[in-house]
Structure formats: C-alpha cells, structure tokens
Amino acid sequence: MDKNTVLTHILKPNGMSTLLGGELPVSVINNNKYISQLTPEAPLTDGNVDDNLSSLDHAILATLSGEIRTVILMGAEGSGKTTALEKLVVDWARGEHLQNFSYVFYFRLREIISLEGMLSLETLMQHHHSHISSESMPRVLQKPEDVLFVFDDLDQYKLNLDPSVHTLCSDPSQAVSVSCLIASLLHGSLLKGAAFMMATRPTGCLTCLSGTRVEVLGFLKPQREAYFNGFFTDPVAANKALMHMEKTLGFYDFCTSPRFCWTVCSIYKTLMNAGAKLPETLSQLFVDILVHLIQPLSLDKACNRELVLALGRMASHCSLGQHLSCTKEELDSFGLQRFIASVGVFLQVDGDLESDTCVFSFTSQLMQEFILAVSFFLDKSTSEGVEKMLEEHKGHAKFLDLFLSGLSEPIQYRPLETLLGELNPDQVMNFKSWFKSSSEETLKGFFKDRHHRCFHLLHQAQNKSLVKEIITPSARIGISYGDLSLQDCVALNYVITCLGEMKLLNLYRTRNLTEEQAEVLAPAMSLSHKILLTDSSLSAGAVPHLASALSSGLTEKLDITHTRLGEEKFKILCAGLRDCKLHNLNLQVCRLTEASCEDLVLVLTSAASQLCLCDISFNEIEDKGLMKLCKALHSPHCRLQQLYLQSCELTAASMEALSAALCSGNSELRELGLARNTIGDSGVEALCKALQHRLCKLQSLKLFDNELTGVCCPHLMESLMSEHCVLSELDLSVNDLGQEGVLLLCQALSQPGCPMEKLWLQRCELTQTVFKELGSLLRSGNSQLKSLFVGVNQVGNQGVKHLCDAVAHPNCLLEELDVEMTALTDSCVEDLCAAVRASKTLKNLELRNNSLTDASVPALIRVMEDSPNMQEMNLQYNDISEEAINMLSECDKIRY
Ligand SMILES: Nc1ncnc2c1ncn2[C@@H]1O[C@H](COP(=O)(O)OP(=O)(O)OP(=O)(O)O)[C@@H](O)[C@H]1O
C-alpha cells in the first residue's frame, strides 16, 4: 500500500483549530509541535504517578509488538488520545514505526456512527479508505496479522460491544450494524489476528474488551513547560504565562489536558498582547474566554444574550440528561437555529452542518458548566432558586457552584455585562443569600469537605470583605483539615490570608504534605498562632517552606508529634526556628537523635529565641543528646521553662550535667519531665544537688518509672527540707521506693513551709503504714498538698480510711485524691462519704478499678449531689450492674 496516500488521505485536515477545540492534531504533528507524553509504567496504579513513568508512544508500540496486540488508550477529555494515535499512524506512514503492519485503517467512531443502517467490513474499509481498491481488498483480508485497526472516540457513542448481545459475523462482505461490525472485529470472529489500537475517555464501558490499557496522563509539569515554550516563541512571555497558569490553575486536574493548555495559552497570548491583566481564578479565565469567543461574532447585545441563553438551555439539557451530544432538531429547540453558522465557535460539530445527522457537543465539560452558570444569572424569565438548580445538577456539574460564586461578584461579571447586558439582580442576590446561609450552617459543622467547598467558593469570589463576613468568630475553623488536596490548600490559604490571622491551623493526619502544598500554605502557616501537624508525614521539600513560614510568622505553637521527621528534616526545620515567635514546640516521636540536639541548641541559644516549652519525649536522644542540650540551659538566651524528656533512653550518666545546668544561674527551667528513663538512684542523687541550690528554679519534677529504690529517698528528703528547694510537684510513681523510703519522704513533707502541692506515688508498693503517715501529714497543718495520687497500691479499705479521716479534717487542703485500684469494697463507702461531706476543698475523687458494687451507688450519688465543691468522681471499672449504671447516668458529676 502507498503510505503517502495514507498520509494525505487519512490525515487530511478535517475541520479547523478553535479556541476551545484545540489546534488540530494534524497541524500539531505537521508543525513539529507534538510533545511526547508519559504514562505510568504499571498501567492504572493508584500510586504516585511521578514514580514510574515511561513514554506513552513507547508503551503503545511495545504492546503492539507483543502478543496481546490490542491496546486501549484511556484518558480524560482533551488529554491527547487522538493526537497520540494520529502521530503513530503518521510515523507508520513515514516508515518510522509499526513497520510489521502492511495496512493501517484509522476510524473515528464519531464519523462512522453517522453512517446509517447496515454495512459490511469491506464497505467500511472502502468508504473511509477510498485509496484501497477492490482488487487489493483480498490481499488485505488474507493476511489479517498485517492489519492494524485504529478506533478513536470509543466512548463517544454508546456502542454495545458485548459479544453476547450480537450475532457476531465472520464474513467481511456481510452487512451488519456498526456495533456488531466492531464487536465482531474486536472479538476476533472477523479478521482474526488483526491488531487494534483504540482510544476512549474513562466513561466508555469497556468491561467486555480485553487488551492492554494504557493511561494517557496528559501534560505533567515538564510537558506543560515544553508546550508553553513551543506556543510562545518569546521565552520570557512563555515563562510568564506558564508561571501564571501554574500559580492560579496548576492545582486543578484539568490543567494536564493539552486541549486546556492550548485554550489557556491562546487567551493569555491575546491578553498579554493587549497589555491586559491575566485572570486570577478559573471563573475569571472563563469570563475572558467567553468574551473572546463572542466579541468577534459582532452581534448586538440582545443577540449575544440570546445566544448565551440558548447555549445555556443546551448546557442544562446535556447536564441534566447526561447527554454527550445533541441533534440538530434539539439545537433548534434551544433557540440556536439562528446562530447555526456560529455554533462551531462554542461546540464540537460532527458531520455536515447542512445534514440532519450532524451532531453537536460541548468541547469541554468546564465550558458547559460555565455557560450554565452565566445563563442562570442572565435569565430574567425564571426565578428558579440557586439551591434547586444546584440540587438538580448535583453529581453532573463539579464546578457549577464555583462559577456561580465567581460570577456573583461585580469585578468578574462586569466584562460580561458590557457584552450581554445586565445580569438579573434578583438571581445574584438569591445566590448571595444562599451562599451566606449555607456556609453559616456548614461552618458550624465538622465536615471538612464542606468547609473546603465553602473556601473554594470564597476563593472564586475574590472578595476579602466577603471572607470576613462569612468566616465569623463562631465558625468552627479549627477542625482538622488534614490531607488537603493542592486545590484545598490554595483556597484555605486564600481565606486565611484575607482574614489576616488564624488561631489554629489544624492539619492533623496529613498523610503526605508535599513541597507544593507546603509552598502554597506557607502564607497561611505564618499567619497561624498554632499549627497542628500531629500524626502527619512531611516530605523533604515541604520542610523548608514550613521553616520559612515559622521564621517570618506569628506562630507560637507548633505540634509535630508523631511525624517521624528524622535528623535531616529536623535540621532544616531548625533553621526557621532560630528567629521566630515560637513558644511551644512539641516534638514527640520525631525520630530525633543526639545530633538533632545540636540543632535544637542553636535554636534555644539564639538571641531571638522565645521557646519556653519543648517536648522531646519518645526520641532516642540518649545521654549524649541531653548533655548537648544542657549547653543551652547555660545560655542567658535560653528561655526554656518546661522540658519533657519522657522515654529518651536517659541514664544517670547525663544527670550530673543536667544538675549543673539547672543551677547555672541562667536556667529558667521550672518543669522537667524525665518519666520512663533509667536514671536510677544515682541519677536522682545528682539531681538533688540542683534541687538544693539557690539558683535552681525547678518546681516540677517527673521521675515516673525510673528504676528508683529507697536508696534515693534520703537524698530527696534532704532536698525537700533544704531552704532553697521550690519543688511543688513530684512524680515518683512506678518506682519501688519501699516503706522506709516513703516514710522518709513523708517526714520531709511534714516540715513547715514545704512547698509540695502535687505528689504522685502510684504503683509504689505502698503499705497501710505509709497511708497512715500520709494521713497524719495531711492533718498536720503543715502540708500544702492539694493533689495526691496514690492509686495502684493494694492497701484496701483500712489503708484508704486513713486518708478519708484526713480529708475530713479541717487542716487538709486536698482538692484531688486518686485511690484507683486500692482494693476498695463497699465497706469503705461510709468513710468516703463522710470525708467528702466534711471537706471544704475536695473536688475530684478517683475510684476507678475497685470493687464497689450497686449497694454503694445510692450513697455515692447522694454525696455528690449534696457536695457543692465536688466536680467529679470516677467509678469506672467497679462491679456495678447495668441497672445501677442507669441511676448513675442521672448524676452528671459521676463518670462510670
Ligand atoms: N502530544 C501533544 N502535543 C501537542 N499538543 C497536543 C498533544 N496532544 C494533544 N494536543 C493538543 O490538545 C488538543 C486535544 O487533544 P486530543 O484531541 O488528542 O485529545 P483527546 O484525548 O482525543 O480528546 P477527546 O477526549 O475530546 O477525544 C489537540 O487538538 C492538540 O491541539
């Protein structure tokens, strides 16, 4: 076969390039503007598309030279399927690829379908490929493996290709329906052995087709860059246009569509040549497009208006009925008859305009929705409310409400009014009041998707005062916005920037904060007083943006607990923390190490540092890390008051250095959390030196679960009795202190002037004797203790009775008493109730995990109701039946 004939016949320009339709593929190919696309190597995976990409052309060629020989290109509207198919056919005709095929037949289904009635394979081939003579036909049919069929637009017309609904034919001269003919070819009853290359939008029903699916991704960023550079011959203009598109639209999926890129480039070029401003939002872009389409028609205002209203009726018909196209008759019914010569500007026209078989469709779904929105505001003949209209189009029109929001603002609708006449003010008002009331409702709730929708609408409206009007102080803006899409980031950032500041930016559980997202959100971050990124994962590229947002911003609290940040990313973050307003930094479970402590020291010792709380718990910083941190405590710039180091693999080895830092005179540390380490008695001994020092300001020390024994108690006793000790909170829980040790502590605590207010001795194997001593301490009149946590010690009713008696005593100041799991039974309840009744200070009583039964319930309810001081009693995990629990539910001060 003469391939030159194929070149001229198959690829003869059909139609012309239009603003919405795109530059004709033939012209793209002939003018060397074809840009190679990429496809995921493993077709149609959910993973990150950047990971595994290969060339689209290569993927198709590889399939066709393999065993399967059927390839189905899948891609969204305008993603470049036709262009890719045509390019391959041209390459074949030029002798570059696919040379194992002697014959290539290219069919656009949107054209074939207009052939009415029945036809045979031979007729089809000759009708569309008239260069194939009847004489050469037998040669074609004899060697099917040399034949490649190309079917484009498989989705366009609802062909049923299911073999079970057809009587498949095997005779190339037998006339059958188009569906049956194509089904017969694809299922191998006709011309078995031929190869197929097909293209469809994902909407096509292809379950019954076998073959390799290849995803057409459209233009990712690098292809967009190449495309813009090819479109604008001037590289400066190309770069300006590309940057603008990326910033204002790059976050929408449809930016990958080459057809959309063509439209954007064309509009931008016109605007740039005219020295006009480029559009900031999607709505503004479509206003410019519509103006650009209508102006050259040179119709008067009334005609323009009529044209858009007629297109609006078609858009509504297509959207409501899910019609991809309309017949000429339908077009007439919308009132488009008088504009028939101009419809090609707005619509894809398939077939001869004069013929009744001609069909019309919107080239882009976006334009269909935009026209729908414009005609809603334009229409004076209806008063259909916006809510009803949105409800009707729900699920079919993704951008309709966004366009309505954009168009409801004068700054955006004015250029349209110049062309189409005044919008219906009632419809605009109707939209505005709907938006206000629905967003008020939305922002009271907890559905983050609805919040985001509201932000998107505000973003389209581009009206700062509207943002302030909608985001009232009662709006629940602090709910978790984790896992935002890039679009959501843009809209959220817009809203926060308009507001000027934000109490809490809650990004809890963001699975992957990408560089792009962080870059977009950076202004919002710097305007947020608190940023929550707990349980999130930050990409390496995101961290510098977070860091620079913090360094220039208002943020006082940053919580990145459970982000498993690691050394390297933490180093980058610290660069932003040296000069910022941060007060609180929560770094629990961030995979920090000894090396990270050096970075933190630079932050803490910077002259601008305002950091007063740092929680580094659950990081393996070890003794060496803490020793490095201690350097910061010696610095006069370090303002740290609270430092938490729970489970950091610390031992006694670092306690000397810590102790020295605490009494250096520069340390401002008030609270030190060392729970769940192994510092042991010698570690405590070292710390005790600091506690007795006049320059040590430590008020709270948490030594929970640190392998302590009675050996450390004399040192603690000595410290507590020293005149300089200001410790008012001490947690010694989950340590085996032994009776002797705790009795020594009690002795120290009963000294007049001892400042201790909160004491934790849970799970310390305490005895009744210790409880007796604690009781007399509370009654002595010397104790300042307000909170006592002595749960998980098996002292029973007898032991707790000592405390009950103390609570009832007027000298006792206790507000909180925790006797969880102390083996209490109903017999203690009388004493407990008497104590509660007599106490003037007690507020909370923790009784969890004991053996109280239903018999105690009435008395406990009564005492809670009678005691105005009491705020909470916890009875969870006792032996209380369902029935008694019903009684408890009446008393809201009791937890059960
Ligand atoms: N690889 C490419 N290089 C340059 N321009 C391209 C490329 N692919 C597509 N285009 C441009 O985008 C326009 C739309 O592409 P094309 O018609 O191939 O998309 P499609 O996926 O077949 O669309 P539809 O789903 O509507 O059939 C083309 O007219 C062309 O201008």
The ligand as a Tripos MOL2 file, in Angstrom:
@<TRIPOS>MOLECULE
LIG
   31    33     1     0     0
SMALL
NO_CHARGES

@<TRIPOS>ATOM
      1 N1          1.1240   15.4000   22.4640 N.pl3     1 LIG1
      2 C1          0.6350   16.6040   22.1440 C.ar      1 LIG1
      3 N2          1.4470   17.6070   21.7880 N.ar      1 LIG1
      4 C2          0.9520   18.8270   21.4910 C.ar      1 LIG1
      5 N3         -0.3430   19.1270   21.5220 N.ar      1 LIG1
      6 C3         -1.2120   18.1730   21.8520 C.ar      1 LIG1
      7 C4         -0.7600   16.8590   22.1870 C.ar      1 LIG1
      8 N4         -1.8150   16.1310   22.4870 N.ar      1 LIG1
      9 C5         -2.8780   16.9250   22.3520 C.ar      1 LIG1
     10 N5         -2.5290   18.1470   21.9630 N.ar      1 LIG1
     11 C6         -3.4460   19.2910   21.7500 C.3       1 LIG1
     12 O1         -4.6200   19.0760   22.5300 O.3       1 LIG1
     13 C7         -5.7600   19.0010   21.7010 C.3       1 LIG1
     14 C8         -6.6870   17.9190   22.2060 C.3       1 LIG1
     15 O2         -6.0730   16.6660   22.0380 O.3       1 LIG1
     16 P1         -6.8240   15.3850   21.5020 P.3       1 LIG1
     17 O3         -7.9020   15.7370   20.5660 O.co2     1 LIG1
     18 O4         -5.7860   14.4450   21.0270 O.co2     1 LIG1
     19 O5         -7.4300   14.8780   22.8510 O.3       1 LIG1
     20 P2         -8.4140   13.6300   23.0810 P.3       1 LIG1
     21 O6         -7.9200   12.9490   24.2980 O.co2     1 LIG1
     22 O7         -8.5140   12.8250   21.8490 O.co2     1 LIG1
     23 O8         -9.7660   14.3940   23.3780 O.3       1 LIG1
     24 P3        -11.2780   13.8030   23.4190 P.3       1 LIG1
     25 O9        -11.4040   13.0480   24.6950 O.co2     1 LIG1
     26 O10       -12.0920   15.0330   23.4040 O.co2     1 LIG1
     27 O11       -11.4200   12.9340   22.2300 O.co2     1 LIG1
     28 C9         -5.2400   18.7140   20.3370 C.3       1 LIG1
     29 O12        -6.1180   19.2610   19.3990 O.3       1 LIG1
     30 C10        -3.9000   19.3940   20.3260 C.3       1 LIG1
     31 O13        -4.0340   20.7320   20.0000 O.3       1 LIG1
@<TRIPOS>BOND
     1     1     2 1
     2     2     3 ar
     3     2     7 ar
     4     3     4 ar
     5     4     5 ar
     6     5     6 ar
     7     6     7 ar
     8     6    10 ar
     9     7     8 ar
    10     8     9 ar
    11     9    10 ar
    12    10    11 1
    13    11    12 1
    14    11    30 1
    15    12    13 1
    16    13    14 1
    17    13    28 1
    18    14    15 1
    19    15    16 1
    20    16    17 2
    21    16    18 1
    22    16    19 1
    23    19    20 1
    24    20    21 2
    25    20    22 1
    26    20    23 1
    27    23    24 1
    28    24    25 2
    29    24    26 1
    30    24    27 1
    31    28    29 1
    32    28    30 1
    33    30    31 1
@<TRIPOS>SUBSTRUCTURE
     1 LIG1         1 GROUP 0 **** ****
